[in-house]
Amino acid sequence: MINYNGRRFRPSADEPGAAGRVAVYHQEGDLLWGDFTGGHARCGTLAGRCADDGTLDFAYCMVLDTGEVISGHCRSTPTVLTDGRIRLHEVWQRYGAHAGNGNSWLEEIEDSTHLEHR
């Protein structure tokens, strides 16, 4: 299992509107939680589970710079890059007034040194 505790991620360079966003993940056993800021997100949180293969399944909520509140669900599938960092392919869905779905990619920030695997 991949240990996500303390790892930091940012959207891939090709993600529009996400510049400057950073997410910090925490993990205890299969329990995963985290927070993120930047881009259009003033504040965001997530909580969910990590499967044995490193796949993440979580709910998220965030407050945008416009004051709007967004909530949804995400499933992230990891790929370990040649340099040891993790790239996450996210398949997400938003609920309520901002309903929608899509795909995005996060990459581990290089100076994150938590490269331990179980």
PyMOL commands that set and color helices and strands:
alter all, ss='L'
color gray80, all
select helices_A, chain A and resi 96-98
alter helices_A, ss='H'
color red, helices_A
select strands_A, chain A and resi 8-11+22-28+31-38+41-50+56-64+69-80+86-94+100-108
alter strands_A, ss='S'
color yellow, strands_A
deselect
rebuild
show_as cartoon
